[in-house]
């Protein structure tokens, strides 16, 4: 199989895992749950998310504001605060830079914001 075909198939597989394309056959199982016919937002809620390459942060907002934006669909303030502290425990460098503009971070630090948003079970993009 050539590289282009492998790239195409892996991309299609990721879209299928995310519920963004209809599967012709088979099932998608995650944590004992069949995700095969779930809507993409339900798949994300189940804990299966993807972190895209590149800078997908809101560059004019601070690190903390980016992380808080990730919880836009939640209304449990106490839970959000707990998740933010847990995320800062996982990524202490983000806590150090929580007031810094996300646009001034290095590529690796911007990637940590995206990972932190996913680690807290939140996402600000509908196709995460």
N, C-alpha and C positions, 0 to 999 in steps of 0.2 A: 504494500500500500504506500503510495507516495505521500509526501509531507502535506500537500494541499488537501488531499482527501482526508487525512488524519485530522487536520485542523478543522475542516468542515464538520466532520462527524463529532468531534469533541464539542464544538460549539452547539450543534444540534442537541447533543446529549444534555448539556447544561440548560438549554432552553426547555427541554422536556422535563428535567428534574425540577425546574422552577415553575412548571405548569403553564409556560408561555406558548408551547406548541402541543398539538394533540398527538398523543402516542398511538402508533399503529397497532402495537402489541406490547404485552408485558405489563409489569407493575413497577411502581416506585415505592419502595418501603423505606421508612425512616423511623427509627426508635420504636419498631413494632407496629407502626401505623401505616396504612396504605394511603399514599398521597396521589395516586394515579389520576383521580378525577377531582382533586381539590383545586379551588381557585388559587391563583398566585398569592394573594394576600393571606389566605388561610395557611398556605405552605410556610410563609415567613413566620406567621404566628406560632406554628408548630416547632420552630427553632431551626429550620433549614434555610440558610441564607447564603448568598454569594457576595464576595467582596471583589469588586471590579478593580482592574489595574488603573493606575493614574490618579490624578488629584480630583476627587469628587467631594470636596469640602466647600462650604460657603465661605469664600475667602475674606469677605468683609466682616464676618462675625468672629468673635473670639472662639477659642477652643471650647470653653464651657458652653457658649451659646450653640455651637454646632452640635454638641452632645445633647443639649436640651431639645434642640430641634428634632433630634432623632426620636423623641418621645411625644411627638405632636399628636398622635392618636390615643395617647393614654391620658387618664384623668386622675390617677392615683398619685398625688404629689409625694406622699410618704414613700411609696414604692420607687418613684423616680429618683428621689434623693438617696435612697438606699442603693439603687443601681449605680448612680453616679459615684458614690463613695467606693463601691465594689470595683468599678471601672478604673478609678484613680488608684486603687490598690494594685490592680493588674498592670496599669500603665502609669507609674509614678512620674515619669517625665511630662505627661500631659497635665498632671496636677500642678507641677512646677510652672507650666506655661498656660494655665487655665484662663488668664486674662489677656493673653497675647492673641493678636489677630491670626487667624488660621492661614491667611495668605502669606505670612512671613515664615512659616514653618518649612523645614526641609521636606523633601519628598517622603522620606521614611517616617517623619513625624506626622505628616498629613495622612499617610497610610495607617498609622496607629489610631488616628481619630476614626477612620472608617472601621477598623477592627473593633475599637471600643464601642462604637455605636451598635455593631452587630453582637458583641459580647453581652450588651445590656438588653438584647432582644428588641432593639428599636431600629427604626430605619426611616429616613426622610425621603427616600426615592421609591416610587411605586414598584420598580422592577429590581429591587436589590437582590 
